[in-house]
């Protein structure tokens, strides 16, 4: 199961995707995120509520595009959060 955080608008799709089945809640992605967008907390998925996984902080949801802009500017597909994940559970749509 995948949890997608973000939005789609006329400029494109801006989603951070966490593969809940792969994420073990290690926190490497949250530590690597320079904008502190991510946290490790109970899953947003009801049937996995006891498991802790990576997710976007509630206060960052409305400003995700601007919060992640610093990492996107480099043009690399290798973003700090995705690179830090040892299980490959993180991805971005941009």
N, C-alpha and C positions, 0 to 999 in steps of 0.2 A: 504494500500500500504506500502511496506517495501523498505527502502533504505539500501543497503549493501555496506560497505566500506572495502576494503581489497583485498586479492588475494588467489589463490589456486596454490600450487606448489607440488613438489614431497614429501615434508614433511607434507603436510596437507592443510587444509583450515583455513585461518585466516581472519575472517570477524567480524566487528562490525555491528550489524543490528539495525536499528531504525524503529519502526513501526510508520509511519507518521500519521496514523489514531489515534493512542493512545497518541503520544507526544503532549503536550500542550505548549512546549517551556519554561517550568519553570526554567530550568538551573541547577537543582540539580545534574544531571550527570556531567556537565561540572565543577561545583564547587568541586565535589568529585574526579575527575580525577587527580591523582598526577603528571601525565606526561603532563597535559594540551593538551591532544589529541582532546578533544571535544570543540565545541562552539555552541552557539545558533545563528542561522542566517536564512536567507530565505532558504526555502526548495530547494533541488536539483531537485525536480520534477517540471517540467514546469507548470503543471496545478495547482500547489499549491504555486506558486512563491511569493504570498503575505503573506503566513503563515511562522512564524519562528518556527523552530524545531531544535533538536539536530543534529549535523553532525560532521564529522571528519574535523579538520582544514586542509586546502589545503596543508600547509607545512608539515603536518604529514602523508599524504597519502603514500608517498614513503618509509617511515620508520615505518610503523604501527607495524610490528612484533616486532621490537626492542623497540619501544616506550611503548608498552603494556607488554613487557616481565617482568617488575618488579611485576606487579599484577598477571601475570600468574604463576610465580614461586611458589607461595604459594600452588598451587594445588587445591585451592578451586574454586568451581563454582560461589561463591558469590564474584564478583568483585566490587570494589567501585562504578563504574558507574551504574552497573545493580542494586546494592543494594540501591543506592540513589534514583532511579527513582520511584516515588510514583504511577505511572500508569503502570509500567511493560513494558514500551515501548522499553527498551534497552535489547539486548542480544548479546552474542558472540558465535562463532562456535568452540572455543577452550576450 
